[in-house]
Amino acid sequence: MKNFVQEHDIIEVTAPYNVTSGDGVLVGGLFGIAACTALSGERVNMKTTGVFDVKKVSAQAWASVGAAVYWDDAAKNLTTTSSSNTLVAKNVETAANPSGTGRVRLNG
């Protein structure tokens, strides 16, 4: 097909801030996990589907599987706090307080 651009689960975007491979990236309403390291303003591929271990608010316990998880773009981590944050995933494992990462399935 001459009009095909790219697969849907890996999107090339302009990094809105410096990112390291494995970091969460929010561009407008699109969220994904950076596939490589990029400086702000550079092009970066982000994976928008799948299950990932991602930075979370360490002082939060995620007690139930399937809970809504949000991206806090100011802190650059996941949280269960919805206000001022973007819904991006569901957790697929519980996470203790304290713990620095949580396992989530991206909403895509």
N, C-alpha and C positions, 0 to 999 in steps of 0.2 A: 504494500500500500504506500503510495507516495505521500499520504497525509499523516502517517504514523509518526509520532514524536518520541514517545518513551513508554516503558512499562509504568503502571500506575502505583506500584508499591515503593518505587525509588524515584524521588522527585529531585531535580536539580534546582536549587534556589540560590539566592544571594544571601550569604551569612549576615544576619542582622547584628552580630557581635562575634567576638573571637570564640571559636568552638574547637573542642578536641574530639577526636573519634570516640563515639559512645555518649557524647553529651546530648541532652535534649535541645531541640531547636524549634522555636516558635516564629513563624513568618505569617503575619496576618492571622488567619484562622487555621493555617496548616501547621501541624505538629509532627515531628519525626525525630529520629535518632541520627546524629551525624555519622556518616560512613567514613569520614576522614577529618583531619584537622584543617581548619581554614581560618584566616583572619577576617575580621569584619569587612564586608564589601566584596569578598572573593566568592566565587561559585563553589557550592558544596552539595554533594548528594546526601539526601536524608531518607531513611527508611521509614515509611509511614504505617506499616503493618508488622505484626509479629509480637513475640514475647521477649522482653528485655529486663535486665537488672539496671535500674536507673537511680540516681541520687534522690533521696527523699529527706523530708524534715526528720532529723535524727530523734527528736523528742516526741514523735508521734508513734503510737502503736496502731497497726492495721489489724484489727481483731477478726474481721470476717472477710472471707474470699468473695470477690465479685463487687466490692464496694467501688463507688466512683472515685477516681483519682484525677487531680487537677494539676496543671503546670503553673507554678508561681514564677513568672518571667523576671521579676525583680530579684528573687533569691536564686533563680536557675535550678529549681528542684521540684519534686513532686510533693503534693500535700493532699489531705482530705478536706481541706478548707476550700469551700467553693467561692466565697466572696472575693471579687477582684481577680479571680484566676480562671483559667481556661480548661474545660473538661477535655481530657486527652486519652484516658485509659480506664481500665478496670484492673484491680489487683488480682493476681492469681495465686498468691500465697500470703499468709499472715506475715507481719513484720513486727518485731519487738521494739519497745522503747527502752533503751536507745538502739538505733541501728541506722546506718548511713545509706542503705539502699533498699529498694523495694522491687519486687518482681511484678511486672504489669503486662497486660495485652493492650497494645495500642488500638485506639478506635478506628484509625485509618481514615 
